[in-house]
Amino acid sequence: MTENYDTDVVVVGGGPVGTMLAAELRLAGAAVILLERLPERSPHSKAFGLHARSLESLDRRGLVERFRDGARTWNNGHFAGLDVWVDFSLLDSSHGYALLSEQARTEELLEAHAVEAGADIRRRQTVTGLTQDAEGVTVSVAGPDGPYLLRARYAVGCDGGASLVRKAAGIGFPGTGGRVTARLGDVRLADRDKAPMGMERTERGLLFCVPLDDRYHRVATFDFTPPDKAPDEALTLEELTASMRQIWGTDLGAHDARWLSWFTDSARQADRYREGRVLLAGDAAHIHFPVGGQGLNLGLQDAFNLGWKLGAEIAGWAPAGLLDTYDAERRPPARQVLQNTRGQIALMNPDPDVTPLRELVENLMRIDDANRVIAEMLSGVAVRYEPGIEGAHPLVGGFGRDLTLQTGDGETRVAELLRAGTGVLLDLADNPGVRAALADCPGAAGRVRHVTAKSKEEPDLAGQLIRPDGYTAWAADRNTHPDRVRTELGTALRSWFGDN
């Protein structure tokens, strides 16, 4: 950082994605200022769960036990409110379950992690404008003590679906507008004993109802008509109870709302995640109907993917095009989430003509292989980054398994090796090609932790290069000739970890 900059990166938005990204950037050595307009974290939670891929990633930063402490886990989830559950225990994952972690708690834990990492988190800071040039970004901020400017090398918008950062950067946000209106409230129910559990479908819409504690229920109605309110209008309790009566026939005596919100099935994705020195992550880059608990988890994966790459760019060792792989890798998973949520909405439609289709999908979900496909989709475990290399090993592009390894220093796990935020090169067969590739690429070798070990779980694997975000950049089997190992590993090292 030079005297011309106040910081390396300004992150706009202090939700889970912004705080996770700030921590990842600090792990990569970048200076970060995070700006959040709210004076304190909201006590209300839109999202309630963390899926397997998020838990795997948190494990690779030593955080998963913080989230598991005192939290409930469950093996099942719902898809479009169907009667057959999605079985997360079918996942090939060290965390084959979902974790109940209310968004307020998730934000608290991630903010603490970001502060521990050294991020400068500033509240009551409203971003009012943003401009960029070839050398950096200037952010206009209105704070408690008046307006001021921040100069940074880069800015990242994690500021939600109405992102000012996205608009200021001139990034388009194409997609579909709202055709379904959802009304949500955390309310007390006079007829608590008569409340349904989970999601119920009628010919007039859907009702979702679950107890939050011994006093409050989370109630949501899904009305398959476009919204009749302006986006910034607040939902009233009277509107929620009227919708409950319309769909369910009774409002269950809902009263004493402590939180009310409404949203639609609007589905949009930024037409690019980067414009010069401005990038987007989380809801600023993609919005969709919050069914299946995918949104927060999708945004966290944006943060894990972007953090080390942007950190490398700032540190000056990023190979050409590394930062552009963020857009190339993260746009397809978001597009797939938008598609599956649209599919779920179609199945949730109260039209009786949709009922036979629901029954057909339920029958398919009773088959383990079909159920596993949906579990992998909802949990993010299916995400794989296409390597674009002909003849690449099947592991390349996928998330590296959490292998148990026997090293000269004792037993360890892949997740533990990744906690420093650097790449890891597993040398599992003492292949001379591995040592030769490291000697050929001294710059990259200095940024990768070289671990010689044995693995009973992968007896045929000679080696694996794992990126800081946990995804595999190179792998080879034991029967691979050392010359080929040297060439292919060398290419991967230079491509992902530079050569200077």
N, C-alpha and C positions, 0 to 999 in steps of 0.2 A: 504493500500500500504506500502511496506517495502522499505528499502534503496537499495535493489537489483533490483528494478523496476523503470524505468523512468515514467511509467504510467500504468494504469490498462489495457487499450485497445488501440491498434493502429488500426485506420481505414484507409485503403488505398483506395483513390478515393474520390474526393470532389464534385461529382455530387449530384443530389437530394437524392439518396438513402444513400450515405455516410453521408451527412449533417443531414438528418432526423435521421439516426441511432445514430450519435454523440449526437444529442439533447436528444434522448430517453435514451441513456446511462447516460448522465448527470442527467436527471430527476430521474434515478434510483440510483444516488449517485456515479457512477463510474467516474474515471479520464480518459480523452480521449485526444489523440493526433491524429488529422486527417492530413494525408499527401496527397497533391495534386501536380502533376507535372506541371500543367499549371501556368503561372505567374498571370493570372487573369481569371475570368469567360468568357467563350465564349459568344459573342453576338448573336450567331446563335442558332436556336431552331429546334431540330429534333421533339420533342413532343410538342403538342399544347393544350392538354386538361387534365382536372382532372375529373375522374368519381365519381359516387355517393359514393362508399365505401371509396375512398380516402378523399372525402369531409366530410363524417361522422367521419372518424378518426381524421382529422384536427380539426373538431369541438370539439372533445373530448380533444384537447390540447389548445383550445382557439385561434386557428389560422385561422379558416375558413373565418372570416370577413376580415382579411388581404388579403386573396386571392380574395375574392369577390369584394373588393373595386376597383371600376372603371373597372371591368372585365365583359365581356358579358357572358351570359348563353344561352344555347339552349336546347330544349327538345328533339331534334332528333339527330340521328347519322346514319352512314351507315354500312351496313353489306355486304361485298364483292362487294361494288359498285352497289348494286341492286337499282332499282327505288323506292322501297317501303322503307320508312325510319324506323329505329328502334325508338320506342317511349319511351323515358326515363321517361315520366310522368306517365307511368304505374307502375313504381317501388313502392314498399312499403318501402319508405325511406323518411326521413326528408329532403333529398337533391336529389329529383328525377329529376335531370337534369345533364348536363355536363357543365363545366366551362372552358371558353377560358383563359388559362394561359400558355403563351409561356414558353418553358423550361428555357430560360434565366431568365425570371421573377420568375419562380418557384425556380430556384437555388438561385437567389438573396434573396428571402424571407426566404428560408430554411437555408441558410448560416447565415443570420441575427439572426434567431431563435437559431441556434446552438451556435453562439457567445454569445447571451444573456444568454444561459443556462450554459456557462462557458467552452465550448469546445475550445481546443487549435488547431486552424486551421493554418497549415503551407503550403505555396505555394512555387513553384519552388523546390519541393522535389520529386526526382525520386527514387522509391524503386527499388533496384538492386538485392536484394536477401532476403530470409527468411528461417530461420531454427527454429525448435522447439525441446523442450525436455519435461520432465515430469513436470517441474516447470514453464515454460513460453516460450515465443517466442522472438527471436532476429531478428530484421529487419535491413537490410543494406540499407542505404539511401545516395544518392548523392545530396547534397544541394549546394547553391550558394557559401558557404564557404568551400566546400570540403566534402569528405565522412565521415559518422559517423554511429554509431550503436544505436539502441533503444531497450531497453529491456522492455517487457510488459507481463502481465499475459496471454493476448489473442490478436489475430489479426483477423480482419475481412476484407476480400477482397471485395470491392465495385468498383473494377477497370476494369469493362467492360468485353466484350466477350473474349478478348485476355488476360485475367487476369493472371498477373505474380504470384499473391498469390495462385491462384488455381493450377497453374503448379508446384510451389515450394512445395505445400502441397501434390502433387502426386494424386490429385483428377481428375478422368477421366471426359471427356466432350463429351459423345457419342451423336449421332444424325445424321442428314442428311445435306449434303452440298448444295451449291447454285445451283438451276436449273432455277431460274428467276432472271433477272438483272433489278434493279431499278436505274434510274438516276434522280437526284433531283437537282434543282437549284432555288435560289431566284434571279429572273431576271426581267429586264424591257422588256416590250413587245411593239414593234412598232405598232402591230395590236391589241392593247388592247381591242378594241370594238368587235373584232371577237373571242375573247378568250372564250372557253366554261367555264361553272361553275361546279365545282365538278369533278366527275370521269366519263369518257366516254370510252366505250369499242368498239374497232374495230376488224376486223379479223386479225389484225397484232399486237395487244397488247392493252394497256390501257394508257390513258392520264389523269392525275389529274392536275387541274388548279384552283387556288383560289387567289383572290387579298389579299395581306398582308396590303397594305396601298394605297395611291393614286399614288404611283410610281411603286411599286414592286409586282410581282406575285410569288407565290410558284408553280412551275411546276415540275411534276414528270412523268416519263415514265416507263412503266412496260413491259419489253421485255421477253417473255417466252422462253428464251434461256440461257444457262449457261454463266457466266461471261468470258470475254476474257482478263481480266486484273489480275495482281497480287494484293492481298489484300491491299497492302500499296501504290498502285499507285493512284494518284489523278485523278479525273474526270476533263475533259476540257469542256469548253463551246461548242466547236465544236462537241464533242461527244454527248452532250445533244441535241443540235439542230439537228444533224443528226438523232438521235433517234426520235425526235418530227416529223421530216419530214417522217420517215419511218412509224410511227404509225398513225399520224394525217393528213399527207399530206402537212403540212406547219409547219414552226418553229415559226410562229406568230411574226417574227422579233425579236426574243429573243436576248438581248444584255445586256452589263453592268452587268454581274453577280457579286453579292456581296458575294455569297456563293454557292459552288458546293459540292455535295457528291454523293456517290453511295453505294448500299448495295444489298444483295441477300436475298433469302428466306431460308437461312441456319437456321435450327432449332436444337438446342442442349440444353441439360440439364445436369448439373453436376450429377454424379452418387451418390454423397452424398454432403450434405451442411456443413458437419463438419468432420474434421480430427484432432482429438486431441484438441489442443488449437487454431486451425485455422478454421474460418467459412467463408461462402460466402453469399452474398446477391446481389440482382439486376442482372444486365447482367452478372456478374461473375458467377452466378449460372444458368442462363437460357437466351437464345437468341431465337428470332423468327422474322418472317416477321412483320414489324410494321403496321399492318392493324387493325383498330378498336380502336386505341389509348390505348392499354392495357399494354404496356411494362413498362412505368414509374410508372403507378399505381400498377402494380404487384410488382415492386421493393419496393415501399413505404410500402406496406403491409408486405414485408419481414422485413423491419426495425421496424415496430410497433410490430411485433411478436417477434423478436429477442431481442430488446432493454431491455425490463424489465426482460426477462429470464437470459440474460447474466449479467445484473446488479445484479440480485439476487444471481447468482453464485459467483460473485466477493464480494458481501456483506457477503457471508457465510451462508445465510439462505435458499438457494434453496434446495428443496427436491430432493431426488435421482431421476435422469432421467429427471428433468425439462428441462435442456438445450437440451437434445436429442429430445424433442417434437418439437423443431424448425424444424428440418429436417422432422419429421413425418407429421407435419401440413402444411408446406409450399411447399413440393414437389408436392403433388397432384394438387393444384391450378395452378402451373406453367405447369404441364403436360397437364392440360385441356386447357390452353391458347395455348400451342404449337399445340394441336390438332385442336382447332377451327380456328387458323390462317392457318393451312394446309388446312382445309375445305374451308376457304374463297378463298385461292389461287386456289383451284380446281374449284370453281364457277367463278372466274375471268378469267379463261383460255379463250383466244379468239377463240378457236376452235368452229365453228358453232354448232357442236354436243352438246356442253355444254349449248347452249341457251335454249332448252326446260327444262333443269334442273333448270336454273335460274328462268324461268317463274313459275315453280312449287313452288320453295321456296318463290318467291314473293307472290303467292296466299296464301300460308300458313301464311306469315307475315301479311296479311290483317286481320287475326284472332287475336284478342287481346291476348288470352292466349298464342298463339305461339310467338307473338311479344314480350310478357313479358319475356318468357324464354330466348330469345336472348338478350333482354335488361339487364336481371339479369346476364347473362354470361359475356357480354362485360363490364359491370360496376363493376363486382366483388361482387355484392350483393348476388349472388348465393353461395358464398363460405361459407362452414360450416365445422367445424372441428369435425370429428367423435369422440364421447365421449368414445366409447369402453366400455360402461357400459350398461348391459342389463336392460331394463325397465327405462332408463333415461327419464326425462321430455323432451318433444319436444323442449323446448327452449335451452337445453344444447348443446353446440357446435356452436350455431348460434350467430350472432352479436346482442348484447342487444339493443332493441329499445330505442330511445331517449324519454322516458316517461316524462311527466310533473308530478311533485310530489308536494304534499302538506305536508310540514314538520312543526314542531313547530316554525321554524325560517322563515316560509313563503314559497313561491313557488320557485321551482328550477327544473332543468332538469338533466337527467342522464348524459348528455354530460358535464355539468358544474361540476358534482361531480367527474368526472374522470380526471380533468385537473391537479391534483397533481401527476398523474402517479401511484397511488396506486389502489389496488382492492377496490371494493365497494360492501357491503352487504346491499341489500334493505330488510328491515323488514316491510312488508306491511299489516300484519294481527296480529301483536303482538302474534305470535305463541311461546309458551314457549320452544319449541324445538330449536328455533334459539338461545335464550339466553343460553340454556344448551350446545349447540355445541360450542359457543364462550367460555364458561367457561371450556369446555373440551380441548380446543386448545388455550391456552393463547399466545403461540408464534405467531401463524397465526393471531389471533385476533388483535394483535398489528400492523399487516401489512395491515389490511383491515379497511376501513372506514365504520362503522356501522351506517346506516341511517334508522330511523323509520319514515315512511311516509304513505300516502294514494295515490292511483292512480285510477282515474276514467277510464283510458284507459285499465287497466288490473284488473277489479274488482274481478276476480277469483284467482288472483295470490297472494300467501302468502309470497313469498320471492324469491330473485334472487341474486346469487353471480356472480359479473361481474369482469373479469380479467382486469388488467391495459390496455390491448390492446382493450378492449371493447367487448370481447367474453364471453359468459355465461358458467360458470363452474358448476353451480347448480341452480335449480329452483324447486319450489313445489307449488301446488295449495292449496287453503284454506281447502279443505277436507282431506288433508294429516295429518295423526296422528302425534302428537308431537314427539313420540319416533322415528318414521321414519325420520322426519325432523332432529332430533338430530343426528341420525346415518349417513344419507346421506350427510348432510351439513358438519358434522365433517370430513368425508372422503374427501370431496372436499377441505375443508380448509387445511387439512394436505397435500393433493396431490399437490396443487398449491401454497400454501404459507408457507409450512414447519411446523415443530413442535418443533423448538428449540428457 
